Amino acid sequence: MVYQYVLGGVLVSLLGSVFFMIINSTLSGKKKAEDVSEDVNGNGFARTQPANGGCLPEIEKSTDVVIVGAGVAGAALAYTLGKEGRRVHVIERDLSEPDRIVGELLQPGGYLKLIELGLEDCANESIDAQKVFGYALYKNGNDTKLSYPLENYSSDIAGRSFHNGRFIQRMRERVATLPNVTLEQGTVTTLLEEKGIVKGVMYKNKAGEEMRSYAPLTIVCDGCFSNLRRNLCTPKVDSPSCFVGLILENCDLPHANHGHVILGDPSPILFYPISSTEIRCLVDVPGTKVPSVANGDMAKYLKTVVAPQVPPQLFKAFIAAIEKGNIRTMQNKSMPATPLPTPGALLLGDSFNMRHPLTGGGMTVALSDIVLLRDLLRPLTDLNDAPALCEYLESFYTLRKPVSSTINTLAGALYKVFCASPDPARQEMRDACFDYLSLGGICSYGPVSLLSGLNPRPMHLFLHFFAVAVYGVGRLLIPFPTPQRVWLGTRLILGASGIIFPIIKGEGVRQIAFVVLQMGNKIFPKKLVSRSLAMVISYNICVYVAGWAPSAYRIVGELLQPGAYLRLIELGLEDCVKEIDAQRVFGFAVYNDGKKTKLPIPLENFHPDVVGMGFHHGRFIQRMRKKASSLPNVRLEQGTVTSLLEDNGNIKGVQYKCKGSHQGITAHAPLTIVCDGCCSNLRCSLCNPEVDIPSCSVGLVLEHCQLPYANHAHVILADPSLIMFYPISSTEICCLVDIPGQKVPSVCSGEMAYYLKTKVAPQVPPELNNAFLAATEKGNIKSMPNRSMPAAPHPTPGALLMGDAVNMRHPITGGGMTVALSDVVVVRNLLRFLHNLNDSPSLYKLLESFYTQRKQVAFPINTLAGAAYKVFVVGLYAVGRSLLPFPSPRRIWSVARLILGGLGIIFHIINAEGVRQMICPVAALQS
């Protein structure tokens, strides 16, 4: 009996202990929930606690930006900011490969943004991405092909279609390679807020632990189902339809590498390739409800309603895909951007702005927004002043409008036009749209350039939309405008207005019509300048240049024309080319189809020392730096300028970081001259840059060989573009191979070497062929984009642009240094007699003449021909040759095209360089 009582006592004790633990755990959990619920306010924000009272683990101090979401927008943004040196914490709900039926078509404009972000290799053959060159449009058995206007782009520029998940995973892999970016799986539950400022996020990590991550800036990119957007915008989400997705296998599209749009009944059907063996089909079903997949209603709908409208070439594959049963559905959402500017936080991607996916414009808008945001954040060294940063980033919402409004409005309008309707006026609008696009020329080129993201201009969209309506009305009124047709035409115009105007209103009329381009990327209020300034330095003139290296290596800037050498003499710097093994250049040798001619430079009236010079660019730069540093009143310092300092519209100096220090320093001066080169990060503040990249130069150094014509530059008029050879030392010859477009074959993979050996080498003069092949085998191949940019300055008190930062031209003529040195002489002459530079308005007025005086040298060099009349002399010579001995109609037509082509070349360049400044150069202030 005793043992029974003992055993019963032990059991009761154990049960009591378990009961106590359960009660204690429940009470603790309840208290914790109450603490968290008290910590979250009515708007979904969580209030932060003092550091000594917090109970949740924290990630702080080491993060500049928290990004919520790692989809297309989040991953691309994380990589971009990480490459800029920002410390980034990315929190993604699920890091496994996504499986979606949208986000699979990237327009050419979006691909250009991907290149700008350095992520183009994420949408290439590694994920079996397919190039897309345009669209095929089908209606009632008729079809028309609409090609993207890609004539002026590299052959690699096109749309891309792919599996969305593969694309995202490739970008995440790139993000994970950056040491300053943390990519973590977790679910963000709330934004942390303190006194109206977002300080970070609260989230649950993969293990289920609640964590907090703090940063001066939180960017929410959590997609179309965002649970955080309500805190940062006024969401007005509309769901006009659903997409039903299928994958067709082992079949070919009627028009290869084109998206196919069938104007079906009741709404459009899309086909486009997503791999080399798969075609995505998206069937649009109006409304928010779709037939059930589970009970077979959807398969029946697809077979009976949709299949009869599918092109015959795809019919069997379409039925097979239905039978296979892998049918997916997804709601299509549209939501205009209506932000609530919040200090410390920003919305991006589908969480901020959505449009109907019919046009495949979502990723283009997101990537364009990322490029814009990167450029806005680039000069900021300190993000901790949240109110000032919020005020500054308000410009983001306006600057994004040209791209986002064009694509959003087009998507909404096209969807409504392409849907079938029992209304005769809407049906007439649909027919008119198809026929208008089928006309070709500007009628197809214009709308497709808008859709592709290559020409994001809302007003062009507005004009084309109403051109379709007017075209439709015109068709109704011909041959005879009966009262019934006039009434139908009136309803058509009213219907078109009813489609476009609500969309424009949702996008923001003022922002679309009047895009404010103030607050250029790099000038901003002084309160945005870093609070951690350690030193303020004052000078008379502050000059910012780019590039600092023991011997800066470039493949251009190595050929100095005689005119530039004269300027070098005038500046007292001629000895900088005498001790670097520079080689004299007396002229050019031009080769074409086996023929050659020698063009000597006319130097008869000059001193024997005056010639062109070929040399190593880096050696020349270092010699000039040494001369500059030898002057007691010049301070030469290595550092990175992050921004211009502005006060009441006047530039007062620069903010920069010196070598080996993260501390910001300000240098003040009455005049700041920006000479930071072709990749200038400050030019946007001081000019209207219109940079064109017509081609890339690929550079090689040939050793121990002789040019066919000693001391001459050699130009081969090759296919597809020019090849140049010129001496840069007594034992080395530089070879520059021009490749049209912005993309060149990969050096790493060996594609470049193969291209040089097979395409270029056969066109190289025999005397240089062995050395050219040896240089190719050696593998030291460099490439560089060739940029051209007309000078379009914004005269700004206290600042001046010079060199490649303000004006560039194709380097084929070697004229860049001539223009730059001539500009230096002009500025020196203007400033020579000014003893006081502190009167900014007077200095500003004086320096305005610089932009006109420089034209006499800059214009002929930039137009590539020495002087405009020489172009016409060549043209007249070609005309005379074509008309002799007998001017047949065919020859007269060729001559007319030749003249028009010549005018198209020269007048375009003259217009960009400035007609008034060329015809009436003002030299009143020369003395």
HELIX and SHEET records of a PDB file:
HELIX    1   1 VAL A    2  ASP A   39  1                                  38    
HELIX    2   2 VAL A   72  LYS A   83  1                                  12    
HELIX    3   3 PRO A  108  GLU A  116  1                                   9    
HELIX    4   4 GLU A  120  ALA A  123  5                                   4    
HELIX    5   5 GLU A  125  ILE A  127  5                                   3    
HELIX    6   6 ASN A  164  ALA A  176  1                                  13    
HELIX    7   7 ARG A  229  ASN A  231  5                                   3    
HELIX    8   8 ASP A  297  TYR A  301  1                                   5    
HELIX    9   9 LEU A  302  VAL A  306  3                                   5    
HELIX   10  10 ALA A  307  GLN A  309  5                                   3    
HELIX   11  11 PRO A  312  LYS A  324  1                                  13    
HELIX   12  12 GLY A  349  SER A  351  5                                   3    
HELIX   13  13 PRO A  357  THR A  359  5                                   3    
HELIX   14  14 GLY A  362  LEU A  377  1                                  16    
HELIX   15  15 ALA A  386  LEU A  399  1                                  14    
HELIX   16  16 LYS A  401  PHE A  418  1                                  18    
HELIX   17  17 PRO A  424  SER A  438  1                                  15    
HELIX   18  18 ILE A  442  LEU A  451  1                                  10    
HELIX   19  19 PRO A  458  LEU A  477  1                                  20    
HELIX   20  20 PRO A  483  GLU A  507  1                                  25    
HELIX   21  21 VAL A  509  ALA A  513  1                                   5    
HELIX   22  22 LYS A  526  LEU A  528  5                                   3    
HELIX   23  23 PRO A  562  GLU A  570  1                                   9    
HELIX   24  24 GLU A  574  VAL A  577  5                                   4    
HELIX   25  25 HIS A  617  SER A  629  1                                  13    
HELIX   26  26 ARG A  683  SER A  685  5                                   3    
HELIX   27  27 GLU A  751  TYR A  755  1                                   5    
HELIX   28  28 LEU A  756  VAL A  760  3                                   5    
HELIX   29  29 ALA A  761  GLN A  763  5                                   3    
HELIX   30  30 PRO A  766  LYS A  778  1                                  13    
HELIX   31  31 GLY A  803  ALA A  805  5                                   3    
HELIX   32  32 PRO A  811  THR A  813  5                                   3    
HELIX   33  33 GLY A  816  LEU A  831  1                                  16    
HELIX   34  34 SER A  840  GLU A  848  1                                   9    
HELIX   35  35 PHE A  850  GLN A  853  1                                   4    
HELIX   36  36 LYS A  855  ASN A  862  1                                   8    
HELIX   37  37 ALA A  868  LEU A  883  1                                  16    
HELIX   38  38 PRO A  889  GLU A  913  1                                  25    
HELIX   39  39 VAL A  915  ILE A  919  1                                   5    
SHEET    1   A 6 PHE A  45  ARG A  47  0                                        
SHEET    2   A 6 VAL A 181  GLU A 194  1                                        
SHEET    3   A 6 VAL A  88  GLU A  92  1                                        
SHEET    4   A 6 VAL A  65  VAL A  68  1                                        
SHEET    5   A 6 LEU A 217  VAL A 220  1                                        
SHEET    6   A 6 ALA A 345  LEU A 347  1                                        
SHEET    1   B 5 PHE A  45  ARG A  47  0                                        
SHEET    2   B 5 VAL A 181  GLU A 194  1                                        
SHEET    3   B 5 ILE A 197  ASN A 205 -1                                        
SHEET    4   B 5 GLU A 210  TYR A 214 -1                                        
SHEET    5   B 5 GLU A  58  ILE A  59  1                                        
SHEET    1   C 3 LEU A 105  LEU A 106  0                                        
SHEET    2   C 3 GLY A 159  SER A 161 -1                                        
SHEET    3   C 3 GLN A 130  VAL A 132 -1                                        
SHEET    1   D 7 ASN A 142  SER A 147  0                                        
SHEET    2   D 7 GLY A 134  LYS A 139 -1                                        
SHEET    3   D 7 GLY A 259  ILE A 262  1                                        
SHEET    4   D 7 ILE A 269  PRO A 273 -1                                        
SHEET    5   D 7 GLU A 278  PRO A 286 -1                                        
SHEET    6   D 7 ASP A 238  GLU A 249 -1                                        
SHEET    7   D 7 ARG A 328  SER A 334 -1                                        
SHEET    1   E 5 ILE A 523  PHE A 524  0                                        
SHEET    2   E 5 GLY A 639  ASP A 647  1                                        
SHEET    3   E 5 ASN A 650  CYS A 658 -1                                        
SHEET    4   E 5 GLY A 664  HIS A 668 -1                                        
SHEET    5   E 5 MET A 535  SER A 538  1                                        
SHEET    1   F 3 ILE A 541  VAL A 545  0                                        
SHEET    2   F 3 LEU A 671  CYS A 675  1                                        
SHEET    3   F 3 ALA A 799  LEU A 801  1                                        
SHEET    1   G 3 LEU A 559  LEU A 560  0                                        
SHEET    2   G 3 GLY A 612  GLY A 614 -1                                        
SHEET    3   G 3 GLN A 583  VAL A 585 -1                                        
SHEET    1   H 7 LYS A 595  PRO A 600  0                                        
SHEET    2   H 7 GLY A 587  ASN A 592 -1                                        
SHEET    3   H 7 HIS A 712  LEU A 717  1                                        
SHEET    4   H 7 LEU A 722  PRO A 727 -1                                        
SHEET    5   H 7 GLU A 732  PRO A 740 -1                                        
SHEET    6   H 7 ASP A 692  GLU A 703 -1                                        
SHEET    7   H 7 LYS A 782  SER A 788 -1                                        
END                                                                             
